[in-house]
Amino acid sequence: MYFSLIPNIEYDDKPISYPFSESDLVTAKNFFRRYKVNDEVFSYAVYFNQYTLKDGDRPDIIADKAYGNPFFDWVVLITNNMVNAQYDWPLSNFQLTKVLESEFDDPYGTIHHYETYKIAQYPDGKHVDETFYNSIHKLNIDGSIVLKNGNEICRPVTVAEYYTNENEKKRQIYLLKPVYFQQFVDDFRLKNLYKQSNNYISQRLKKTG
């Protein structure tokens, strides 16, 4: 369904054999037209429901649950500004474990980075390096200057923990409320119609090259 809404583009396919003066016209989908939802819209709870993806959830399964049709999986992806479902969609716990153990020698023991606790002038979760972790730091706590070891201010985060946390973030998605669903589809269809120009052939086709 998604591909049927993407307009076409017609371009010259220059021949590599005789006669070189002739060209064949090739029609293809114009995937350069990128529909992106303004990030600010996610702050308006009236349009979206938040949803936490579970292991086994796929875009088509979510679309079927939310909109009654698995072929509207593209609505789920686009309204979350996901470009490539292979990389933007969270892995299952089993898949994540396989990736970690195949790409890293010791993902559970190797340090990826260090993160600060919320203390004095340091916010929670700030990334710091090993030098910071092994150093002594001056902190201003309630007007008093105190010295603390780096390991009292921050903690090591393993490769496995880092990638697990990043994967968990991907589980939090936004689902367009059904009442706004048809309006969104109609708007997407309208945005993918060409306007009159020098390259215009029809609302669904333009030429280039």
Buried (B, 14 or more C-beta within 10 A) or exposed (E): EEEEBBBBBBBEEEEEEEEEEEEEEEEEEBEEEEBEBEEEEBEEEEBBEEBEBEEEBBBBBBBBEBBEEBEBBBBBBBBBBBEEBEEBBBBBEEEBBEBBEEEBEEBEEEEBBBBBBEBBEBEEEBEBEEEBBEEEBEBEEEEEEEEBEBEEBBEBBBBBBBBBEEBEEBBEBBBBBEEBBEEBBEEBEEEBEBEEEEEEBEEEBBBEE
